[in-house]
Amino acid sequence: MRIGVFLSSKTELPAAYAEAAAAVGAWMGRSGHTLVYGGARKGQMEVLAQAVKREGGRVIGVVPQVLVERSLVSRCVDVVLHCADLSERKAIMMRESEVFLILPGGIGTLDELFTVLAVNTLYAERRRVVLFNAGGCWDALLRLLDGLHADGLAELSACETVDVVADVAALEALLKC
């Protein structure tokens, strides 16, 4: 399975976030899944990619030109798909991924998540979206999504829009891998 993962490129974050990235990467590598991600050699993105590679997994990096210019492309990437910018990266990741996993992240991660959710509302063929709620990082977002639904601004509630897991065992059970 090709799993698109959106997550932070920052380093100085709560330990639970790095532990989640490492655990997910190790599971993906052991399970024979392919990681599709932003290709950066930074923060949690690199933690994830290194864990996938350590366990023998395959890594596809969808790399915007700015990462190339800044010499920030991960050495863990097996296949580099070059793109001009972040918008093109999201489009390529939508094409290349069968399911999306959202690990802790900031504004960029939220942008990527909401792009996938918006596309899911427009088309009958929806991609599964899984929030990995390490340390409760997505609790406020889930309340927001439910509030949007309660106010009539979103057709679906959070539980109808995304799946939520807190550990790799739950992720594995959800994806039946």
N, C-alpha and C positions, 0 to 999 in steps of 0.2 A: 504494500500500500504506500502511496506517495502522500506524506503528511506535511501540509504547509504549516509552519510554526511561526507565529508572530510573538516577539518578546523584546525585552529591553536590551539595548547595547551598552548599558551602564554597568559599572563594576561595584561601586560602593552602595550596596543594597542590603536589605535584611537577609540573613543567612538562609532563611526558608526559601527565598527566591532562587539562589544559586543551587541549593540542594534539589529543588524541583527541576531546574534545567539539567543538572547532571543525571538525575534519576530518569527523566524522560528520555534523554539522549541515550543512556545505557540500555533502556528498554527497547528503544527503536532499533539500535544496532543489533541487540540480541535477537530481536523478533524478525529481522530481515526487512524492516521498513526503510523507505527512502525519505530522508529529510529534505524538504524544500524550504529554504529560508533566505534571508537577505544577504548572506555571504560575508558579513562583516567579521573582522578579527578584533572584536571588541566585546567586553562585558559578558553578559549572559548569553549573547549569541555565540560567542566563542566557547563558552563552557558547554553549551548544548552540542555544538559541532564536534568538539574534541571527544565528548562522551560517546557520540554516535560512532566516530571513527575507531575509538579504543575497542568497541565491541564488534567491529567488523562491518558496520553499516555503510550505506552510500549517502553522499551529501551533494545536493544540487544547490548552488548559490545563484540567486537572481541578483546580479550586481549592478547597481547604478553607477554611472560614470564617475560621480564624485568619490566613490570608494576607491576606484582605480587611481584617480588623481592623487588621493591622499595615502596611497599604499596601505589600504586597510582591508584588502581582500584576504580572507582566511586561507591558510594553507591546508585546511581540512577539506576544502571543496574538491570534489571529484569532477564535477561538470559545472562550468561557469556559463550562465546565460546572461549576456550583457544587455543592459537597457540604458536608456537615456536618463531617466529620472524615477522618482518614487511612484508616480502615477503609472508609468509603464511597468514598474516592478510589480505593483499590485495586480495589474492585468495578466502578466505572465504567471504569477503565482496562482491566480484563479484558474488559469488554463492547465497548469501543471499539477495541481493538488486535488486529491480525491476527498480529503477531509481537512478541516482547519483546527489547529490546537492553539489556544491563546494562553500563553504563560504571562506572568507579571510583566507589565510594561507601562509606558507613559503615553504621551500624546500620539506618537507615531503608531504605537500598537493599537490605540483606540481608533485612530483613523483607519487602519487596516481592518480591524474588527468591524467597524460600522460600514465599511465598503462591502464586505462579504455579506453582512446582514441586509444591507439595502438591495444587493443583487438577489439575495434569497427571497425578498418580498416581491420581486418583479417576475421571477421565472418559476415554472412548475418544478423543474429539476433543481432541488436545493442541495447545497453542500452541507454536510454535518459540521456544526461548529461546537467545539468543546472548550469551555473555560476551565483552566487548571487553577483552582482557587487556593493557591499556596498561601498560607498564613492569613487567609481571609481577604486577600487583596482585591477580589472582585465583589465583595459583599455590597458595597455602595452602588456599584454598577448594576447589580441585579435588582436592588431596590428601585433604582432609576428606571430600568426597563419595565418593571411591574407598575410603577407610577405612570409611565407613558401609556401603558395599556389601560390602566384604570381610568385615566382622563380621556380615553378615546383617541389618543394620538398615535398609537401603534396597534395594529390588528391583533398581534400575538403577545402573550405575556412572556416573561423571561423564560419560564419553564418550557414554553412552546417554541422559543427562538433558539435557545442554546442548551446544551447539556453541561452539567457542572460536575467536576471531580476534584477531589482533594489529594489524591495520591495515585501512584502508577497502577496499583492493583485495580482501583476503580476504573481507570482509563482503559486498561487491558480488558476488563470485563465488558465495558461499554462498547468497545470496538471489536470485541470477540476475536481477539488475535491470539 
